[in-house]
Amino acid sequence: MLATGFVRCPLPACPTTIPLGVGAVPIGIGDDDHPGSHAALLEMRTHCADRHRMTPQETEEAGVTVTPPEPMPVEWFRVGRAYADGSPYTAPELLRFFEPIWVGHHPTRGTLRAVGWMSNGTLDAPWHMQTLDGADAFDGWSDARPAETHTPAAVHAQHGSQPIDTYTSVAEAHAACEEEHRLEYPASTRITYRWEPASYEEEGVPITDPAGLHYAATLHATINGQPEEATEYHTEPVFPLGTRDN
């Protein structure tokens, strides 16, 4: 499930959090128009009643809120790149290298998370899996291999201004957007999708991946045979660090 935020228990001593469902919009309590938010809020109210014996009025007054995910900075880890956290004068055994294989948000805390392979600068040093959390996790890291091309390294899936996640292929990003959009409607709804290419200002770089899918595109939907309409879902290319876009 793709989390776009989470609901936190209103009692400071209780660590319980509930991730929002797919299709949720993190705008706060009473968000009954969006099924993901509504389900998470109902579950938290049940938790407050069962665990803390709180009445609905007490829960409302305590301020159950929806917390949006941590925004992704322009300078942060990208899939397909390699990073080092030392200078050329750092001893090899103290120099760390990190190659992310997945970048996204923690499903309950909403914090940024990068998962990848890490090693140091010594000869034949082993690689191990490492997780780095939070926007400040990028502090001290720099691009270890300057980009040789401007080919997008990954693809962002977005719902309006809200990030869904980052993917290594256009097809995965499209599928994530379509999944979130479909869950906004009853299961019996007939929906067909079409992706409309969008442009981006970057000279001399490919606009499609090897499968012919556009890196930048907006999602259009036909619902129950009605005229096609544009949705707020779209994809954006993520360029390697060192290019003008990054």
VOBANU-377694 format. One line per field, with one value per residue (C-alpha): residue number from 1; residue in three letters; x, y, z. Coordinates in steps of 0.001 Angstrom, whole numbers, plus 500000, padded with zeros to 6 digits. Example, Ala and Ser with C-alpha at 12.3 -4.5 7.8 and 13.67 -1.06 7.14 Angstrom:
! residues 2
i (1,2) $
aa (ALA,SER) $
xx (512300,513670) $
yy (495500,498940) $
zz (507800,507140) $
This chain:
! residues 246
i (1,2,3,4,5,6,7,8,9,10,11,12,13,14,15,16,17,18,19,20,21,22,23,24,25,26,27,28,29,30,31,32,33,34,35,36,37,38,39,40,41,42,43,44,45,46,47,48,49,50,51,52,53,54,55,56,57,58,59,60,61,62,63,64,65,66,67,68,69,70,71,72,73,74,75,76,77,78,79,80,81,82,83,84,85,86,87,88,89,90,91,92,93,94,95,96,97,98,99,100,101,102,103,104,105,106,107,108,109,110,111,112,113,114,115,116,117,118,119,120,121,122,123,124,125,126,127,128,129,130,131,132,133,134,135,136,137,138,139,140,141,142,143,144,145,146,147,148,149,150,151,152,153,154,155,156,157,158,159,160,161,162,163,164,165,166,167,168,169,170,171,172,173,174,175,176,177,178,179,180,181,182,183,184,185,186,187,188,189,190,191,192,193,194,195,196,197,198,199,200,201,202,203,204,205,206,207,208,209,210,211,212,213,214,215,216,217,218,219,220,221,222,223,224,225,226,227,228,229,230,231,232,233,234,235,236,237,238,239,240,241,242,243,244,245,246) $
aa (MET,LEU,ALA,THR,GLY,PHE,VAL,ARG,CYS,PRO,LEU,PRO,ALA,CYS,PRO,THR,THR,ILE,PRO,LEU,GLY,VAL,GLY,ALA,VAL,PRO,ILE,GLY,ILE,GLY,ASP,ASP,ASP,HIS,PRO,GLY,SER,HIS,ALA,ALA,LEU,LEU,GLU,MET,ARG,THR,HIS,CYS,ALA,ASP,ARG,HIS,ARG,MET,THR,PRO,GLN,GLU,THR,GLU,GLU,ALA,GLY,VAL,THR,VAL,THR,PRO,PRO,GLU,PRO,MET,PRO,VAL,GLU,TRP,PHE,ARG,VAL,GLY,ARG,ALA,TYR,ALA,ASP,GLY,SER,PRO,TYR,THR,ALA,PRO,GLU,LEU,LEU,ARG,PHE,PHE,GLU,PRO,ILE,TRP,VAL,GLY,HIS,HIS,PRO,THR,ARG,GLY,THR,LEU,ARG,ALA,VAL,GLY,TRP,MET,SER,ASN,GLY,THR,LEU,ASP,ALA,PRO,TRP,HIS,MET,GLN,THR,LEU,ASP,GLY,ALA,ASP,ALA,PHE,ASP,GLY,TRP,SER,ASP,ALA,ARG,PRO,ALA,GLU,THR,HIS,THR,PRO,ALA,ALA,VAL,HIS,ALA,GLN,HIS,GLY,SER,GLN,PRO,ILE,ASP,THR,TYR,THR,SER,VAL,ALA,GLU,ALA,HIS,ALA,ALA,CYS,GLU,GLU,GLU,HIS,ARG,LEU,GLU,TYR,PRO,ALA,SER,THR,ARG,ILE,THR,TYR,ARG,TRP,GLU,PRO,ALA,SER,TYR,GLU,GLU,GLU,GLY,VAL,PRO,ILE,THR,ASP,PRO,ALA,GLY,LEU,HIS,TYR,ALA,ALA,THR,LEU,HIS,ALA,THR,ILE,ASN,GLY,GLN,PRO,GLU,GLU,ALA,THR,GLU,TYR,HIS,THR,GLU,PRO,VAL,PHE,PRO,LEU,GLY,THR,ARG,ASP,ASN) $
xx (500000,501298,501058,500508,500570,499374,497057,498644,496971,496097,497532,501245,502161,500650,502917,500096,499976,497785,498915,496489,495166,495781,493883,493936,494361,496032,493892,492663,489855,486443,487891,484941,485273,488416,488201,491818,491665,488194,489164,492279,490378,487649,490287,491968,488630,488064,491540,490850,487549,488869,492352,491839,488094,487656,484238,483802,483657,486893,488606,487428,488541,491923,492617,493112,494881,496370,500107,501334,504529,507874,508510,511375,514128,515605,518986,518401,519184,518104,517810,520521,523132,526150,527114,530135,530205,533865,536444,539391,541537,539339,540974,539563,538239,536293,534893,531402,529712,525952,523980,520173,517889,514614,513552,510179,508355,508118,504586,503611,505895,505796,509548,511772,513614,516403,517315,520435,523891,526673,530421,533645,536740,539030,540123,537549,535296,532000,528651,525696,522093,521552,518534,518825,515855,514851,515535,518711,520141,521581,523822,527467,526790,527813,527541,530345,529936,529064,526348,527619,524183,520984,518843,516240,517374,513886,510274,508137,504434,502368,498773,498590,501420,501430,504148,503071,506483,509577,509977,512728,510426,507677,505399,505597,504820,501831,500495,500771,498828,496115,495824,495350,492840,490777,490416,488621,485622,483412,484753,481953,483006,484216,487400,489762,492998,495098,498399,498887,502563,503810,506944,509906,512633,515777,517685,519236,517715,515234,511564,510592,512009,513138,509527,508323,506538,506880,508728,506487,502763,499318,496637,493264,490303,487009,484553,481472,481620,481465,483664,487334,488679,492138,492964,495404,497764,500953,504545,507770,511319,514092,517383,520764,522527,524818,522334,520497,517251,518903) $
yy (500000,503470,505807,509528,510379,508993,509608,509984,509192,512486,511309,512295,509154,506818,506013,504593,505820,504599,505028,506568,504301,504662,507629,509526,513275,514510,517533,516599,515090,514832,514174,511986,512624,510527,506832,506409,509302,508353,504745,505774,508356,505848,503332,505930,506882,503188,502965,505968,504477,500944,501665,504991,504871,508258,509460,510728,514285,513813,512405,515361,517874,516144,516966,513817,515076,513755,514299,514636,512928,514677,516619,515399,518032,518739,517556,514090,510482,509262,505716,504854,507222,506646,508844,509348,511027,512044,514234,513025,513363,511074,507783,504900,503032,506143,506918,505517,504823,504478,503311,503665,501027,502463,505936,506762,507423,505372,503864,505075,507987,509651,510377,510097,506782,505623,501933,500756,499202,500696,500038,501856,502787,499934,497311,494507,496008,494080,495689,495579,496776,500160,502385,506173,508126,511794,514809,515605,512138,513601,516032,515348,513162,514128,512575,510029,509573,512798,512206,511351,511752,513584,510447,510477,508235,507658,508830,510669,509754,512693,513499,517239,518588,515503,512903,509267,507645,507399,504549,503187,502787,504791,501738,501390,505088,504875,501794,503522,506577,504440,502328,505372,506961,503767,503475,506821,505110,502099,498738,498441,501643,501149,503172,503298,505296,507197,508990,512361,513271,516450,518408,519446,521943,519909,519944,516887,514284,511485,512148,508465,505358,502292,501029,504257,505610,509341,510279,513325,512685,513393,510783,511018,508823,507767,506858,504749,505774,509504,511976,511682,514089,514933,513830,515413,512447,512874,511670,513672,512621,512638,513609,512426,514814,517194,518166,521478,519925,518496) $
zz (500000,499156,502126,501561,505261,508563,511509,514953,518291,520046,523399,523555,525543,522925,519947,517786,514184,511322,507685,505239,502533,498823,497422,500709,500828,504044,504954,508429,510469,508871,505418,504458,500716,500369,501293,502385,504844,506035,506826,508757,510786,511662,512758,514991,516576,517310,518833,521077,522233,522849,524189,525970,526684,525021,523882,520295,521644,523606,520536,518456,521096,521439,517808,515760,512646,509456,508983,505376,504220,504524,501280,499112,498721,495307,496611,498010,497150,493706,492442,489932,491381,493681,496645,498907,502314,502501,500785,498652,501791,503930,504939,502821,505838,506902,503450,502821,499486,499068,496008,496494,494975,496384,497522,499085,502347,505528,505542,509042,509955,506535,506694,503653,503345,501036,500872,499105,499188,501349,501551,502413,500425,501443,498917,498445,501131,501434,500601,502976,502818,504509,505244,505607,506999,507014,504817,506797,506021,502814,504755,503935,500893,497349,493908,493544,489789,487919,485356,481894,480307,481049,480882,483699,486559,487985,487746,490311,490558,491805,492817,492333,494493,496742,496005,495742,495396,493200,490708,488504,485491,483835,483781,487592,488090,485734,487531,490920,489727,488141,491310,493524,491147,490839,494625,494684,493035,493874,492690,490094,488302,484714,484186,481222,481223,478734,479360,477656,477067,478733,477901,480034,479310,478898,475611,474041,476357,475647,476375,476358,477991,475978,475991,474355,477465,478127,481317,481765,481286,482749,483427,481656,482603,481062,483841,483071,479429,480157,478237,479052,481649,482946,486487,488956,488594,486609,486307,486231,485300,487907,486291,487583,489919,488064,485344,485178,486415,489522) $
